[in-house]
Amino acid sequence: MLYLIVLILFGLAFAANPVPKDCAGNGRPSCASGKNCLDVNVAGQQKEVCTKCENTHVPVDGTCETIATAGAKCTPKGSPDGTCQSCGEGHYLYRGGCYTTCPQGTPNPETNTCDGVPAPDCNIPNCKSCPDGTCTECNDGFVLGDGNKCVASSVNKSGGLSTGAIAGIAVAVVIVVGGLVGFLCWWFICRGKA
């Protein structure tokens, strides 16, 4: 029984990628027509959210707000298309909208984004564009790596140690060798006279 409960909780925590659906006629005012609605978990509640609004609105916590009302929560794209380009402090960019908690992925307070969110029709983490199941572009802060995967851009590509690690190892070696030489000098010079 415990095993079954663990499996259910594990399944809920790692739910499949939400599938976009049409928002028409479902009480989503200002949501752009087309497949711009998702069923996601927002702040612990399952709800339908709009990911793209009419050009005069932007999605904030899944609801379309006017650009003026959204204020610092959402910076709309340069040519307004009903989505956010970036989010203000306390909000995280998720599929074109700004949320106080990430419906999917991990909140990144440095970039105000939800990390690990695959493209709508893609199951490759941190992939922004995924035509035909092949990742062609990664989310901000990630680059396309080996095996069609998005890796953090801060990952050392050389596969070797960082400069700081090498310097730390060198200092440790100098201290150990210096201690050994000092001990041997004391052993043979000072102790030899006794």
Buried (B, 14 or more C-beta within 10 A) or exposed (E): EEEEEEEEEEEEEEEEBBEBBEBEEEEBEBBBEEBBBBBBBBEEEEBBBBBBBBBEBBBBBBBBBEBEEBEEBBBBBEEBBBBBBBBBEEBBBBBBBBBBBBBBBEBBEEBBBBBBBBBBEBEBBBBBBBEEEEBBBBBEBBBBBEEEBBBEEEEEEEEEEEEEEEEEEEEEEEEEEEEEEEEEEEEEEEEEEE
